[in-house]
Amino acid sequence: MLSCSATAPGKVNLYFAVGPLRADGYHEVASLYAAVDVLERVTVRSAKAPGITQSLSVTPGSPVAEQVAAGTFDPALVPLDASNLAYRGALAVLQEQGLRLQDISVEVHIEKAVPVAGGMGGGSADAAAAMKAMNAYLVQADLVQDSVPRERLLELAASLGADVPFALLGGLAVGLGLGEKLTPLEVPEATEQLCFGFCPASAGLSTPAVFRELDAGREAGRYPAPDPVLEVPATLIEALTSQAPLAERLPIISSLLRNDLAAPASSLLPELQSTLERLAHQPGVAASFVSGSGPTVVYISPDKA
Ligand code: ATP
């Protein structure tokens, strides 16, 4: 039985400035994406049933496993149908290769590690991992000769969601446009990595609902107006990529973190505010922030211990 697996990382946004609501309903952003070592794994394997079937399991030791233990993970939140981002990623590669659903019989299995609807791009990571796994599967199954090249994969990824191209690339990158126009940042091997901790919330937040609250709050003067120019500060990029000791860089990084979605996310789910306040008084926590549209709260520790 042929089986191809691939992983893609969850992400946090160390900087997320959101522009005004556009006529098409989208917002331009200036985002600094950082991949985290919480990985989604997707396996594409031969199956009996024609087309694409799906299944899901939870990665032991992951933040989702913690949610399972706390009774706050609801697998029903992950739709195992054609709307699943892993399914859409796999299908996009299949169609790009000129194949149809009736040409294959595969199961797409998702191993979930990144909290669902947590602002950490778990669904986007599934899409990216499924694209890579399906790309390898079709070649190994002799259904096609050549895999889809990386540049084309990135284009297909952007059509699935603004965070999917970053999930394909990983690392550290600036995202402009809707977040999909990526500039990967070179991080020298010797650069000490940031240590993140994650506090998954007891409920999820819908990304569109958080953007709607931001727009309404800006209109009412509850949140600051958007910046006239959307860009990630060069000082933050420098502090993240320099080889100076982490202890020197952390105060700079902490002072430059920004997320325009944090206040609207906290207003929709007030427990975020108390989590942030609790972390502010915690020894060993250099900074804490809401990831993306929340509600996962992320903290940075000065060291792994
Ligand atoms: P982002 O930060 O990119 O907005 P998120 O991390 O907050 O996303 P996801 O876990 O990616 O949220 O999923 C958001 C919604 O997408 C879920 O509530 C679910 O209904 C739907 N969804 C579709 N496919 C998946 C998938 N493979 N994993 C999780 N959710 C999925």
Residues whose N, C-alpha, C, O or C-beta is under 5 A from the ligand:
A	BS01	ATP	L77 V78 S83 N84 L85 A86 P115 V116 A117 G118 G119 M120 G121 G122 G123 S124 D126 D163 L205 T207 G292 S293 G294
